[in-house]
Amino acid sequence: MSNYGWRPHIESALALSLGSLFKAGALRVGAMTSGSWQWSRDGKQVACIGYCATLNTVDGELRLSYTFKHNGESKDIICTVRLSSVPLNYGGRRWYMHCPCTGRRALKLYKFGGIEKFCSRTAIRPQPTYASQRTGGSDRIIAQRWNLRRKMGDEFSDLFGEPYKPKGMHWRTFQRYADRDAELERRGGGYLSRLLNRIQKYG
């Protein structure tokens, strides 16, 4: 894909998930389906496309139709997505979409405002960033420490001390969480020290 001179944010793209399409009945093995697919944010529709799909038992095709608007101009787009599947050891098949730009298999395709077609994340240059990647080092560590506490079911402690051991958790499991928290705390202290050194140097 071309470099449009901007760093795309993955959260700003329209995401087309193969799992969601199957779950909603938009894709069905051995059937032809058609309809519209919508995206909503905060309860409001933000985008809508048409689709038409044909699947046999091992492969198929998904055709997406929509209007691409860029620099004040509109263009009708038909984006064809190849579908394939591989057999699983325990029966059934695992399905994939193929990126229209690279041909590589993917479970999700994305549509960014400045690009005509849906494509896989790896097809974009430069690579899209996630919200966590745009968070500063110390902020990211703080978020990881809070996530660690939520994961272990600790609803009482803060980040100024060790995690609280929830009732029923084995001590060995708790110690593993506590060690990880201590490691993150040390890394956070390193970020803070470097920040203070910069302030003292240039302040």
Buried (B, 14 or more C-beta within 10 A) or exposed (E): BEEBEEEBBBEEBBBBEBEEBBEEEBBEBEEEBEEEBEBEEEEEEEEEBEBBBBBEEEBBBBBBBBEBEEEEEEEEBEBEBBBBBEEEEEEEBEBBBBBBBEEEBBEBBBBBEEBBBBBBBBBBEEEBEEEEEEEEBBEBBBBBBEEBBEEBBBEEBEBEEEBBBBEEBEEEEBEEBBEBBEEBBEBBEEBEEEEEEEEEEEE
